[in-house]
Amino acid sequence: MADQGFEKPAYLYLQENQKYLELSVKEMKAMTKGGAMLSGHIQTVKCRSSRDVLMNLPIKNKKIQIPFEDFEFEKLSETEITAQIQLFITWQIPSS
């Protein structure tokens, strides 16, 4: 469900002094198990860093930047790699 809270595509920035993945926050809608339709947006995002510490990722101009060094990488082949990171997200759901 958290994936629905971000615009597609994400952008990867690889500059000399900055390497990060940028995600844009968007409004989302989801159906509850009880059948109610809820809408809202991401309020806070934290990631588990490579040092096993929870880091707050500030939302600025509806964007978050995840530092590249906090991803866990796995080489799949000579030409393919995969990466993952743990995100902890809270939602802002307007009261009706």
C-alpha positions, 0 to 999 in steps of 0.5 A: 500500500505504501507504494501507492503514496508515491508518484511514478517514476522515482528518480536516481541522482548520481552526482559527485557529492550526492547520491540519492533516490528521490520519491514524490509524495502524492495523495492516495486512496485505498479501501479498508477491509470494512469497505470504506474508502479512505484518502490521504497522504504520507506524513512522515518517512523514516528509513533504516540506515546502513548503520541500523539506525532509524533516520528521519527523511524530511519531506520538502516540496512533496519530495523525499530523498533516500541516501544511496549508501543506506540501500542494501545491494545484491549483484544478480549477474554481471549486468544486474543488481537489485537494491532494497531499503526498509521504510517506516511511513505514517499517513495523514488521513483527513477526518470526515 
